[in-house]
Amino acid sequence: MSRTLVVSTTFPQYPGDPRGEFILRHWEQAANRGVAVRILAPRTAWCSGVLPGPCEIVRFDYAPRALATLTGNFGILENIRDRPWRALLVWPLVRALQDAVRRELEAGGIERVVAHMLLPGGWIVAQECVRYGVPFELFGHGTDVDVLLWLPRPLRDRYAGWMGHADAVRFPSAEKRSRFERLFAGVVAPERLIVEPMIHCVPAGPLRAVHGPRSGPPTILYLGRLIPQKGVDDLFAAALAMSPVPRLEIAGDGPHRRRLERLARRLGLPARFHGFVHAHAKHELLSQADVVCVPSRDVAGLSEGAPLVVREAFAYGVPVVATRVGGIPEMEHDAGKMVLVPPRDTPALTRALTAVLAGEVEAQTGPRGSTRAGLAV
């Protein structure tokens, strides 16, 4: 039986926690195929209980429990934006993670190491695995890839020296891989740069629940983090221009939640904020939605990867209106109905949502027998 050490700073902190759940599900599937999986993740202020399942989970400490809030909750970058003092925890996290990885490698028995997020875990795993001569792979997921590409060239070059030894570097979209390849040309052999959106973590459809006739305005669902690059305020502007004004179901959390709640009240929008949703609560929202909106935009170099919510909507048979940002256009050829509009274009977003809700968008056959929505916006 092969033995794999998985390293991730984003990981569920208690049973039912949706943060990093897709990573846990990915490795549970591997464990069920016979891989011995040991997962190394930080202990946070929100950790409680034991995560059941076939994977062995080991937590490491990087700060006193009450202060361990750099990871968990929203994500490292968003947690710092929410509470700037958390930047002081970056170095303790890096040191604690490095020590924890070294302990695992020195104990022996690890045949490969897989790091989720290129920063900070990927950097540490690459450095230590090169030092100990252990094969390793890296997963980039989105913001971590963008931040890596921001780094000053001396830091990027230093990382590149270790990254070149990776058996594989995986990306959520071809767009992320292309940006990486342009900046790190020749660092990793092209055949080791793999596009692997974690679609196997999304249930296979069709899953849509059957509802009787519904009264009242249509429902638009947003499901994701509440951060600037997700463009939720653009959705608000589009909804306000629609007639009738739709119900907005906002599922997810982030440092901009309070600002968005105030904005929705000021605009008089019928918006409900659900916070993070999981299992039955997510199922209910997807089952009842008339359309899922993904109004993402590029902000300060941060962009989309391949948001799982698009494939979740497809699994439920719910049409998607999304922006042409990051890896989203690559998902147009998946088995679902999606309308793409330019980012930050409120009139185009309004027209697309209105047309989808009015049933004016016809599914057209696309490559590989898939469907895509036909609408000029």
Backbone torsions as a table, in degrees:
resi	resn	phi	psi	omega
1	MET	NA	127.2	178.8
2	SER	-71.5	152.3	-177.9
3	ARG	-123.7	121.5	-175.0
4	THR	-122.0	132.2	172.6
5	LEU	-99.2	124.6	179.1
6	VAL	-108.7	131.7	-178.4
7	VAL	-120.0	126.0	178.4
8	SER	-152.0	134.5	175.2
9	THR	-89.1	-10.5	173.5
10	THR	-111.0	117.7	-173.2
11	PHE	-164.1	148.1	178.0
12	PRO	-54.7	139.9	-175.5
13	GLN	-104.4	-11.0	179.6
14	TYR	-162.7	161.7	180.0
15	PRO	-57.5	128.4	-179.8
16	GLY	90.1	-1.8	178.1
17	ASP	-72.1	122.4	-178.4
18	PRO	-78.9	-11.1	-177.6
19	ARG	-68.1	118.2	180.0
20	GLY	70.2	15.0	-177.7
21	GLU	-61.3	-34.5	-178.6
22	PHE	-63.2	-30.0	177.3
23	ILE	-69.4	-44.8	178.0
24	LEU	-60.5	-45.1	-178.9
25	ARG	-62.8	-40.2	178.8
26	HIS	-57.1	-46.3	-175.1
27	TRP	-81.9	-23.8	170.6
28	GLU	-63.6	-39.8	177.3
29	GLN	-64.0	-40.1	177.6
30	ALA	-64.0	-42.2	179.5
31	ALA	-63.2	-37.4	178.8
32	ASN	-68.8	-18.3	175.2
33	ARG	-88.8	-0.3	175.9
34	GLY	109.5	5.4	177.7
35	VAL	-85.2	130.4	174.2
36	ALA	-80.0	111.2	-172.3
37	VAL	-111.4	125.1	174.6
38	ARG	-119.5	120.8	-173.7
39	ILE	-108.3	127.8	179.6
40	LEU	-107.0	119.7	-176.9
41	ALA	-143.5	155.7	-179.1
42	PRO	-73.7	149.4	171.3
43	ARG	-87.7	125.2	-176.7
44	THR	-112.4	174.1	177.9
45	ALA	-64.0	-18.4	-176.0
46	TRP	-101.2	1.2	-179.0
47	CYS	-68.4	135.3	174.7
48	SER	-160.7	151.1	178.1
49	GLY	69.8	-175.4	-177.8
50	VAL	-120.0	133.3	177.4
51	LEU	-81.1	115.0	179.2
52	PRO	-73.2	159.5	176.7
53	GLY	137.6	-179.5	-173.7
54	PRO	-83.1	-5.9	-177.9
55	CYS	-94.5	143.3	173.1
56	GLU	-86.8	125.1	-175.4
57	ILE	-115.2	126.6	-178.8
58	VAL	-119.2	128.5	179.3
59	ARG	-104.4	143.1	173.2
60	PHE	-120.4	151.4	-178.8
61	ASP	-97.2	139.3	175.7
62	TYR	-126.1	-5.0	178.9
63	ALA	-164.3	162.3	172.1
64	PRO	-51.2	142.5	-170.1
65	ARG	-49.1	-46.7	-176.0
66	ALA	-65.9	-23.7	-178.0
67	LEU	-97.8	-6.6	-174.5
68	ALA	-77.6	71.3	-174.3
69	THR	-122.3	12.4	176.5
70	LEU	-73.3	-37.8	175.4
71	THR	-104.3	168.7	-175.1
72	GLY	78.4	-175.9	-179.5
73	ASN	57.4	-97.5	-175.0
74	PHE	-100.5	-30.1	-167.8
75	GLY	125.8	154.0	-169.3
76	ILE	-57.9	-53.1	-176.5
77	LEU	-62.5	-44.9	-179.8
78	GLU	-68.6	-34.9	177.9
79	ASN	-63.9	-37.3	177.7
80	ILE	-68.8	-41.1	177.6
81	ARG	-62.7	-35.9	179.8
82	ASP	-69.8	-40.1	179.5
83	ARG	-139.3	93.2	-174.0
84	PRO	-54.3	-27.4	-179.3
85	TRP	-62.2	-19.3	-179.7
86	ARG	-65.8	-17.0	176.1
87	ALA	-58.6	-26.1	178.1
88	LEU	-65.9	-15.9	-178.5
89	LEU	-90.8	-5.3	-176.6
90	VAL	-61.8	-49.6	-178.4
91	TRP	-65.1	-45.1	175.1
92	PRO	-57.9	-36.8	178.1
93	LEU	-65.0	-46.3	-178.5
94	VAL	-60.3	-46.3	-179.4
95	ARG	-64.4	-44.2	-178.6
96	ALA	-65.3	-39.9	178.7
97	LEU	-67.0	-40.9	178.3
98	GLN	-62.2	-44.3	178.5
99	ASP	-62.9	-40.3	-178.8
100	ALA	-66.3	-41.7	178.3
101	VAL	-64.2	-42.4	179.0
102	ARG	-61.3	-41.7	179.1
103	ARG	-60.3	-42.5	-179.3
104	GLU	-64.7	-43.0	-177.8
105	LEU	-70.7	-36.9	179.9
106	GLU	-70.3	-26.8	178.6
107	ALA	-70.1	-21.1	176.5
108	GLY	81.5	173.3	177.0
109	GLY	86.8	-0.7	179.6
110	ILE	-93.3	121.8	-179.2
111	GLU	-91.1	-25.8	174.9
112	ARG	-159.0	158.5	178.0
113	VAL	-124.8	137.6	178.0
114	VAL	-123.9	124.9	179.0
115	ALA	-107.7	128.0	171.3
116	HIS	-95.4	131.5	-173.6
117	MET	83.2	122.0	-180.0
118	LEU	-67.1	-26.0	175.8
119	LEU	-134.9	140.4	-8.1
120	PRO	-84.2	-18.3	-172.0
121	GLY	-61.1	-40.1	-178.5
122	GLY	-61.6	-41.4	178.9
123	TRP	-59.3	-48.5	-176.8
124	ILE	-66.9	-43.9	-180.0
125	VAL	-62.2	-44.1	179.7
126	ALA	-60.6	-46.2	-178.4
127	GLN	-62.2	-48.6	-174.7
128	GLU	-73.4	-35.6	179.9
129	CYS	-69.2	-35.4	174.4
130	VAL	-63.4	-41.7	-179.0
131	ARG	-64.3	-40.2	-175.4
132	TYR	-95.6	-3.0	178.7
133	GLY	69.8	35.8	-179.3
134	VAL	-108.1	132.2	177.9
135	PRO	-60.5	147.0	-179.4
136	PHE	-149.3	158.2	176.0
137	GLU	-132.3	154.5	-178.6
138	LEU	-125.6	137.5	174.0
139	PHE	-111.9	123.8	168.2
140	GLY	-99.0	144.0	-174.1
141	HIS	-122.9	-20.0	-178.6
142	GLY	162.7	-96.7	-179.0
143	THR	-58.1	-36.3	-179.7
144	ASP	-61.9	-36.5	177.0
145	VAL	-66.5	-44.1	-180.0
146	ASP	-60.6	-44.2	-178.8
147	VAL	-65.1	-39.9	177.1
148	LEU	-58.2	-42.0	-178.6
149	LEU	-70.6	-18.3	175.6
150	TRP	-75.3	-27.6	-167.6
151	LEU	-55.0	146.3	173.5
152	PRO	-57.5	149.6	-173.2
153	ARG	-56.2	-40.7	178.8
154	PRO	-58.3	-38.1	178.6
155	LEU	-70.6	-41.6	178.2
156	ARG	-61.1	-41.8	-179.1
157	ASP	-65.2	-36.4	179.0
158	ARG	-65.6	-44.6	177.8
159	TYR	-63.1	-40.0	-177.3
160	ALA	-59.1	-34.4	-180.0
161	GLY	-60.9	-32.5	176.9
162	TRP	-88.3	-38.6	-175.9
163	MET	-61.3	-30.2	-179.6
164	GLY	-61.2	-16.4	179.3
165	HIS	-88.8	-4.4	-175.4
166	ALA	-66.4	140.5	173.7
167	ASP	-69.2	-30.3	179.2
168	ALA	-160.3	145.2	169.2
169	VAL	-123.3	119.2	-172.3
170	ARG	-107.2	144.7	-177.1
171	PHE	-129.8	152.8	-179.4
172	PRO	-77.7	-15.7	-176.9
173	SER	-153.2	158.9	176.0
174	ALA	-65.7	-29.7	179.2
175	GLU	-63.8	-43.8	178.1
176	LYS	-65.5	-42.8	178.9
177	ARG	-61.2	-42.7	-177.8
178	SER	-63.0	-42.9	178.5
179	ARG	-64.4	-40.5	177.4
180	PHE	-62.6	-45.0	-175.4
181	GLU	-65.2	-35.7	179.1
182	ARG	-64.3	-38.8	-175.6
183	LEU	-86.1	-29.9	-177.6
184	PHE	-113.7	39.7	-176.8
185	ALA	-54.1	125.8	176.1
186	GLY	83.8	-5.5	-178.0
187	VAL	-71.1	-48.7	178.4
188	VAL	-118.2	135.2	179.5
189	ALA	-55.4	137.5	-176.0
190	PRO	-52.3	-36.4	-178.8
191	GLU	-69.0	-13.2	177.7
192	ARG	-95.4	-3.2	175.6
193	LEU	-94.3	106.3	-167.7
194	ILE	-116.3	132.1	172.5
195	VAL	-88.5	116.6	-177.1
196	GLU	-141.7	79.3	171.6
197	PRO	-64.9	138.4	-170.8
198	MET	-84.4	59.4	-175.1
199	ILE	-71.2	-21.1	179.3
200	HIS	-69.6	-8.5	176.4
201	CYS	-87.9	-3.1	178.7
202	VAL	-101.1	132.0	-179.6
203	PRO	-62.6	147.3	178.0
204	ALA	-74.7	140.7	179.7
205	GLY	-89.7	-177.8	-1.6
206	PRO	-83.8	140.3	-176.6
207	LEU	-118.8	-0.1	-172.7
208	ARG	-59.5	127.5	174.6
209	ALA	-73.5	153.3	-179.2
210	VAL	-94.7	123.6	179.5
211	HIS	-118.2	151.5	174.0
212	GLY	-76.9	-176.0	179.0
213	PRO	-57.0	138.4	-178.7
214	ARG	-115.4	143.7	177.5
215	SER	-104.3	167.2	177.7
216	GLY	87.9	-177.9	-176.5
217	PRO	-70.1	159.8	177.7
218	PRO	-67.9	165.8	-175.4
219	THR	-116.2	127.6	173.4
220	ILE	-108.6	129.0	-179.8
221	LEU	-107.4	129.1	166.6
222	TYR	-111.0	131.5	-178.5
223	LEU	-134.6	107.7	-178.5
224	GLY	168.0	-174.1	179.9
225	ARG	-72.1	152.0	178.5
226	LEU	-102.5	82.8	-177.9
227	ILE	-136.7	161.7	-172.1
228	PRO	-55.3	-42.7	-174.0
229	GLN	-70.3	-7.9	178.2
230	LYS	-82.8	-15.3	170.5
231	GLY	68.9	29.6	-178.0
232	VAL	-63.3	-33.1	177.6
233	ASP	-66.9	-27.2	173.3
234	ASP	-67.1	-37.6	174.9
235	LEU	-62.3	-41.1	178.7
236	PHE	-59.2	-45.6	-178.6
237	ALA	-62.7	-40.4	179.4
238	ALA	-67.1	-43.2	-179.1
239	ALA	-62.5	-38.1	-178.9
240	LEU	-64.4	-26.9	-179.1
241	ALA	-87.7	-2.3	-177.6
242	MET	-91.5	154.7	178.0
243	SER	-137.3	117.4	-0.8
244	PRO	-74.1	159.7	177.0
245	VAL	-66.6	125.6	-176.7
246	PRO	-75.3	163.6	168.6
247	ARG	-78.4	137.7	177.8
248	LEU	-112.2	125.2	173.9
249	GLU	-107.4	114.2	-176.1
250	ILE	-108.6	106.2	-178.0
251	ALA	-110.6	125.9	-177.6
252	GLY	135.2	176.9	-177.8
253	ASP	-147.5	169.2	180.0
254	GLY	165.4	172.3	-175.7
255	PRO	-65.9	-13.2	-180.0
256	HIS	-98.4	8.1	-177.1
257	ARG	-61.1	-47.3	-176.7
258	ARG	-61.9	-40.7	179.3
259	ARG	-64.5	-40.9	179.9
260	LEU	-68.7	-37.0	176.3
261	GLU	-62.3	-43.0	177.9
262	ARG	-63.7	-41.0	-179.6
263	LEU	-63.4	-43.8	179.7
264	ALA	-61.8	-41.0	178.1
265	ARG	-65.0	-42.9	-178.2
266	ARG	-64.2	-35.9	-179.8
267	LEU	-81.7	-11.1	-178.2
268	GLY	73.9	27.7	-178.2
269	LEU	-83.2	139.1	174.7
270	PRO	-78.8	80.3	-175.5
271	ALA	-117.9	130.4	174.4
272	ARG	-109.9	130.3	178.8
273	PHE	-102.4	121.4	-174.0
274	HIS	-101.0	-11.3	-170.9
275	GLY	69.8	-166.9	177.4
276	PHE	-62.0	136.9	177.5
277	VAL	-122.2	156.0	-174.0
278	HIS	-152.8	152.1	170.5
279	ALA	49.5	-117.3	-172.9
280	HIS	-61.6	-39.5	-178.6
281	ALA	-64.1	-41.8	176.9
282	LYS	-65.7	-42.6	179.3
283	HIS	-57.8	-44.3	-179.0
284	GLU	-63.3	-43.5	-178.3
285	LEU	-65.7	-43.8	179.1
286	LEU	-67.9	-34.7	-179.9
287	SER	-66.5	-34.0	-173.0
288	GLN	-96.6	-8.0	-176.5
289	ALA	-74.2	142.5	172.4
290	ASP	-87.3	-28.4	177.6
291	VAL	-157.7	146.4	172.8
292	VAL	-103.8	132.2	-179.9
293	CYS	-111.8	131.7	177.3
294	VAL	-124.2	84.1	-170.9
295	PRO	-91.0	41.3	-171.7
296	SER	-64.4	161.7	178.9
297	ARG	-153.4	159.8	175.0
298	ASP	-80.9	132.5	177.9
299	VAL	-135.3	116.5	175.4
300	ALA	51.2	41.9	177.2
301	GLY	84.1	-3.0	178.2
302	LEU	-95.3	134.0	-175.0
303	SER	-141.5	-175.7	-178.9
304	GLU	-86.0	154.1	168.1
305	GLY	-95.9	-104.3	174.7
306	ALA	-137.7	84.0	-171.2
307	PRO	-57.7	126.8	-177.5
308	LEU	-62.8	-24.8	-178.0
309	VAL	-59.8	-29.8	179.0
310	VAL	-62.6	-47.9	-179.4
311	ARG	-71.7	-30.9	174.7
312	GLU	-63.5	-42.3	177.6
313	ALA	-62.1	-43.3	178.6
314	PHE	-59.7	-39.5	-179.6
315	ALA	-62.2	-29.2	179.5
316	TYR	-93.9	1.2	-179.0
317	GLY	71.9	23.4	-179.3
318	VAL	-96.5	129.0	177.4
319	PRO	-67.0	155.2	-176.3
320	VAL	-123.2	134.3	167.1
321	VAL	-112.9	121.4	-173.9
322	ALA	-140.6	169.8	-179.9
323	THR	-100.3	156.1	178.6
324	ARG	-82.0	79.3	-175.7
325	VAL	-135.7	140.0	174.6
326	GLY	55.6	-130.9	-177.9
327	GLY	-90.7	4.4	-177.4
328	ILE	-60.3	-44.8	-179.3
329	PRO	-58.3	-26.8	179.0
330	GLU	-66.8	-20.1	-177.4
331	MET	-86.1	-2.7	-177.8
332	GLU	-63.0	-25.1	-176.5
333	HIS	-94.3	7.2	174.7
334	ASP	-76.2	169.0	-175.4
335	ALA	-79.1	77.1	177.8
336	GLY	-167.9	171.4	-179.1
337	LYS	-100.9	120.3	-178.5
338	MET	-141.0	137.2	174.0
339	VAL	-111.3	129.6	-180.0
340	LEU	-107.0	137.8	177.9
341	VAL	-131.4	161.1	176.2
342	PRO	-65.4	147.3	176.4
343	PRO	-67.5	151.2	177.1
344	ARG	61.1	21.5	180.0
345	ASP	-109.2	89.4	-175.7
346	THR	-60.9	-45.8	178.9
347	PRO	-58.8	-41.7	179.8
348	ALA	-65.6	-40.7	178.5
349	LEU	-64.5	-40.9	178.3
350	THR	-62.1	-46.2	-179.4
351	ARG	-62.6	-42.8	-177.9
352	ALA	-64.9	-47.2	179.7
353	LEU	-62.4	-42.3	179.4
354	THR	-62.1	-43.9	-178.7
355	ALA	-66.1	-42.4	179.4
356	VAL	-63.5	-45.0	-178.3
357	LEU	-67.6	-27.8	178.8
358	ALA	-85.2	-1.1	-179.0
359	GLY	73.3	23.4	-176.8
360	GLU	-90.9	-0.5	-179.2
361	VAL	-100.3	121.6	179.4
362	GLU	-99.2	139.2	177.0
363	ALA	-75.2	131.0	179.0
364	GLN	-113.5	144.2	179.7
365	THR	-69.9	130.2	-179.9
366	GLY	-114.4	-171.0	-179.5
367	PRO	-58.5	150.0	175.7
368	ARG	60.2	27.3	176.4
369	GLY	74.8	13.1	179.7
370	SER	-85.0	-179.1	176.9
371	THR	-126.4	154.2	172.9
372	ARG	-145.4	155.6	-175.1
373	ALA	-81.9	140.7	178.3
374	GLY	-103.2	110.2	-180.0
375	LEU	-158.3	128.9	175.8
376	ALA	-88.7	121.3	-178.8
377	VAL	-129.3	NA	NA
